[in-house]
Amino acid sequence: MRGKAYRREKEARAKARASKQMKLLGFDAEDITHKSTGYYAETRTPCSCFMCGNQRKYGKGSRDVELTRQEKLADIQEREELGGK
C-alpha cells in the first residue's frame, strides 16, 4: 500500500501535465491558476460540448456508434422478457 507522499507526487505530475496541455490548447497565462489546473488535471474535459463530451452521446448519431457488449446483452435480455420480438 502506498502512502500520502506517492499520491501527492502523482497529483503534482498530473497537474504539471495538465498545465502543459492547457498552454498548448491556448489558455491564457492568467487563466492557468492552481485551481483551474487541478480541475483540468482531474477531469480533462472542461465542458460537455459535442467536441469535448462523450462520443456515445454526441457522435454522428446514436445509431452510428457501436453498442458495447453489456448493452447488447441487455437488449437481448429485454427482448426475451418481452416475448422474443
Secondary structure, DSSP 8 states (H G I E B T S, - for coil): ---HHHHHHHHHHHHHHHHHHHHHHT--TTT--HHHHHHHHHHS----STTTS-HHHHSS-TTTS---HHHHHHHHHHHHHTT--
